Amino acid sequence: MDALSLTALAEEQVAAAHASSAGRSARTIHGGQTHALRQTVLALAAGQRLGEHESPGEATLQVLAGRVRLSAGDDSWEAATGDYLIIPPARHDLTAIDDSAVLLSVVTDRRE
C-alpha cells in the first residue's frame, strides 16, 4: 500500500478546479462500485458551489484547505482547514468561500 499526501492532492485538485470551466475538480482515492466506503478529494474555486443535491448515504466532510459552507434547508455550517462535518441525511449544498479542497467520505452500502 502506498501512502498518499492529502495536502499535495488538495493543492493539485484546487489547481485543476481553476483550470476547469466548471470551477471544480474531483478525484476518488478509495472505493468505487465494489466498496461500501468511497472517499473523494473534491476541490472548488472560490465562489463555486455544488448546488443542492440529495444525500447519497451516510457521509462526512473534512476540509483539507480553504473555507466552505454546507447548507441543508434553513441550517448552514461554515468550516475551515482541519474542520470536520457530518453531512445531514437531507438535500444539501456545498459552497466554497475560498479556494477549497475537502475529503468527502460516503458509505453507500451498509454491510451488517
Contacts in CASP RR format, 6 or more apart in sequence:
PFRMAT RR
TARGET T0000
AUTHOR 0000-0000-0000
METHOD contacts of the structure
MODEL  1
MDALSLTALAEEQVAAAHASSAGRSARTIHGGQTHALRQTVLALAAGQRL
GEHESPGEATLQVLAGRVRLSAGDDSWEAATGDYLIIPPARHDLTAIDDS
AVLLSVVTDRRE
4 29 0 8 1.000
6 41 0 8 1.000
6 64 0 8 1.000
6 103 0 8 1.000
7 64 0 8 1.000
7 65 0 8 1.000
9 27 0 8 1.000
9 29 0 8 1.000
9 41 0 8 1.000
9 64 0 8 1.000
9 101 0 8 1.000
10 41 0 8 1.000
10 43 0 8 1.000
10 64 0 8 1.000
10 65 0 8 1.000
10 101 0 8 1.000
11 65 0 8 1.000
11 101 0 8 1.000
13 25 0 8 1.000
13 26 0 8 1.000
13 27 0 8 1.000
13 41 0 8 1.000
13 42 0 8 1.000
13 43 0 8 1.000
13 101 0 8 1.000
14 25 0 8 1.000
14 43 0 8 1.000
14 45 0 8 1.000
14 65 0 8 1.000
14 99 0 8 1.000
14 100 0 8 1.000
14 101 0 8 1.000
16 25 0 8 1.000
16 43 0 8 1.000
17 23 0 8 1.000
17 24 0 8 1.000
17 25 0 8 1.000
17 43 0 8 1.000
17 44 0 8 1.000
17 45 0 8 1.000
17 48 0 8 1.000
17 99 0 8 1.000
18 45 0 8 1.000
18 99 0 8 1.000
19 25 0 8 1.000
22 48 0 8 1.000
23 44 0 8 1.000
23 45 0 8 1.000
23 48 0 8 1.000
24 42 0 8 1.000
24 43 0 8 1.000
24 44 0 8 1.000
24 45 0 8 1.000
24 48 0 8 1.000
24 50 0 8 1.000
25 42 0 8 1.000
25 43 0 8 1.000
26 40 0 8 1.000
26 41 0 8 1.000
26 42 0 8 1.000
26 43 0 8 1.000
27 40 0 8 1.000
27 41 0 8 1.000
28 38 0 8 1.000
28 39 0 8 1.000
28 40 0 8 1.000
29 39 0 8 1.000
29 40 0 8 1.000
29 41 0 8 1.000
30 37 0 8 1.000
30 38 0 8 1.000
30 39 0 8 1.000
31 37 0 8 1.000
31 38 0 8 1.000
31 39 0 8 1.000
32 38 0 8 1.000
35 108 0 8 1.000
36 107 0 8 1.000
36 108 0 8 1.000
36 109 0 8 1.000
36 110 0 8 1.000
36 111 0 8 1.000
37 105 0 8 1.000
37 106 0 8 1.000
37 107 0 8 1.000
37 108 0 8 1.000
38 105 0 8 1.000
38 106 0 8 1.000
38 108 0 8 1.000
39 103 0 8 1.000
39 104 0 8 1.000
39 105 0 8 1.000
39 106 0 8 1.000
40 103 0 8 1.000
40 104 0 8 1.000
40 106 0 8 1.000
41 64 0 8 1.000
41 101 0 8 1.000
41 102 0 8 1.000
41 103 0 8 1.000
41 104 0 8 1.000
42 101 0 8 1.000
42 102 0 8 1.000
42 103 0 8 1.000
42 104 0 8 1.000
43 99 0 8 1.000
43 100 0 8 1.000
43 101 0 8 1.000
43 102 0 8 1.000
44 50 0 8 1.000
44 68 0 8 1.000
44 94 0 8 1.000
44 95 0 8 1.000
44 96 0 8 1.000
44 99 0 8 1.000
44 100 0 8 1.000
44 101 0 8 1.000
45 96 0 8 1.000
45 99 0 8 1.000
46 96 0 8 1.000
46 97 0 8 1.000
46 98 0 8 1.000
46 99 0 8 1.000
46 100 0 8 1.000
47 95 0 8 1.000
47 96 0 8 1.000
47 97 0 8 1.000
48 95 0 8 1.000
48 96 0 8 1.000
49 93 0 8 1.000
49 94 0 8 1.000
49 95 0 8 1.000
49 96 0 8 1.000
50 93 0 8 1.000
50 94 0 8 1.000
50 95 0 8 1.000
51 93 0 8 1.000
51 94 0 8 1.000
52 91 0 8 1.000
52 92 0 8 1.000
52 93 0 8 1.000
53 91 0 8 1.000
53 92 0 8 1.000
53 93 0 8 1.000
54 91 0 8 1.000
55 87 0 8 1.000
55 88 0 8 1.000
55 89 0 8 1.000
55 90 0 8 1.000
55 91 0 8 1.000
55 92 0 8 1.000
56 106 0 8 1.000
56 108 0 8 1.000
57 89 0 8 1.000
57 106 0 8 1.000
57 107 0 8 1.000
57 108 0 8 1.000
58 89 0 8 1.000
58 106 0 8 1.000
58 107 0 8 1.000
58 110 0 8 1.000
59 86 0 8 1.000
59 87 0 8 1.000
59 104 0 8 1.000
59 105 0 8 1.000
59 106 0 8 1.000
59 107 0 8 1.000
60 84 0 8 1.000
60 85 0 8 1.000
60 86 0 8 1.000
60 87 0 8 1.000
60 104 0 8 1.000
60 105 0 8 1.000
61 68 0 8 1.000
61 70 0 8 1.000
61 79 0 8 1.000
61 84 0 8 1.000
61 85 0 8 1.000
61 87 0 8 1.000
61 94 0 8 1.000
61 102 0 8 1.000
61 103 0 8 1.000
61 104 0 8 1.000
61 105 0 8 1.000
62 82 0 8 1.000
62 83 0 8 1.000
62 84 0 8 1.000
62 85 0 8 1.000
62 102 0 8 1.000
62 103 0 8 1.000
62 105 0 8 1.000
63 79 0 8 1.000
63 80 0 8 1.000
63 81 0 8 1.000
63 82 0 8 1.000
63 83 0 8 1.000
63 84 0 8 1.000
63 85 0 8 1.000
63 100 0 8 1.000
63 101 0 8 1.000
63 102 0 8 1.000
64 81 0 8 1.000
64 82 0 8 1.000
64 101 0 8 1.000
64 102 0 8 1.000
64 103 0 8 1.000
65 81 0 8 1.000
65 99 0 8 1.000
65 100 0 8 1.000
65 101 0 8 1.000
66 80 0 8 1.000
66 81 0 8 1.000
66 96 0 8 1.000
66 97 0 8 1.000
66 98 0 8 1.000
66 99 0 8 1.000
66 100 0 8 1.000
66 101 0 8 1.000
67 78 0 8 1.000
67 79 0 8 1.000
67 80 0 8 1.000
67 81 0 8 1.000
67 96 0 8 1.000
67 97 0 8 1.000
67 98 0 8 1.000
67 100 0 8 1.000
68 78 0 8 1.000
68 79 0 8 1.000
68 94 0 8 1.000
68 95 0 8 1.000
68 96 0 8 1.000
68 97 0 8 1.000
68 100 0 8 1.000
68 102 0 8 1.000
69 76 0 8 1.000
69 77 0 8 1.000
69 78 0 8 1.000
69 79 0 8 1.000
69 94 0 8 1.000
69 95 0 8 1.000
69 97 0 8 1.000
70 76 0 8 1.000
70 77 0 8 1.000
70 79 0 8 1.000
70 85 0 8 1.000
70 87 0 8 1.000
70 92 0 8 1.000
70 93 0 8 1.000
70 94 0 8 1.000
71 77 0 8 1.000
71 92 0 8 1.000
71 93 0 8 1.000
71 94 0 8 1.000
71 95 0 8 1.000
72 87 0 8 1.000
72 88 0 8 1.000
72 90 0 8 1.000
72 91 0 8 1.000
72 92 0 8 1.000
72 93 0 8 1.000
73 90 0 8 1.000
73 91 0 8 1.000
73 92 0 8 1.000
75 88 0 8 1.000
77 85 0 8 1.000
78 97 0 8 1.000
79 85 0 8 1.000
94 102 0 8 1.000
END
